[in-house]
Amino acid sequence: MELHFLGRGAAFNPLEGNTSAYYREGDHLFLIDCGESVFTEFIRRGLFEGAGQLWIAVSHFHSDHCGSLGSVVLYCAEILHIPVHILLPKGDERYEAEMRQLLQLFGVSDECFQFDAEGTLQAFTGFSSMSFCRTKHAPGMICYSFSFDTPEGGLFYTADTATADGIRAFIAAHPCFERIYTEGIDAPNHPVHLPLHELADAVPEQLRGKVRLMHLNGANCEQAAKALGFSAVQTENA
């Protein structure tokens, strides 16, 4: 399951673009997070061309992860006339209510999209299932990571997280996993983000080659990650 990155920057590192990834099979598009720069990148790169349906998973409601969600949904509904599926975690009524309120604030009517529960996604062959995994980030904010079951052993994606617990649980459940995408900052301590040394504690050294860093907080982050045996995602040129 090959993810393609539109950006790899953290909220205060906008020159590297908001961290967001997409996956495509034929005319089916799957988008993870939809920050301020994402709609512009989709248009600039011509990524909507030939699209027949779009699925969107949003990790949380900080603007660098959902800031252009309204534009993406409205463009698909009013210009492309293709279905938009917004995925929801099972049983989280607050997340659904906040997502609906966000879309309403963006001026998006209910006719422009449909909500789908995470377990109903069956449009792709690159992964057999996708699930929301609750994680800790900013106080009082709902935040999720995403776990995918793939033919190659599973894929985990966690953009913003203050804990490596989800990564540990994923590795325990997927000993032969395909890949992990995660944030990691080059700082010794941080209240809402994951320091690289804590990521290193969670991932055995022999598995770090399958871990890709994203949501980079600055120019030194990639080199600090490499020193620990990790690598950083690369964004594609338009």
Buried (B, 14 or more C-beta within 10 A) or exposed (E): BEBBBBBBBBBEBBEBBBBBBBBBEEEBBBBBBBBBBBBBBBEEBEBBEEBEBBBBBBBBBBEBBBBBBBBBBBBBBEEBEBBBBBBBBEEBEEBBEBBBEBBEEBEBEEEBBEBBEBEEBEBBEBBEBBBBBEBBBBEEEBBBBBBBBBEBEBBBBBBBBBBBBBBEBBBEEBEEBBBBBBBBBBBEEEEBBBBBBBBBEBBEEEBBEBBBBBBBBBEEBBEBBEEBBBBBBEBEEE
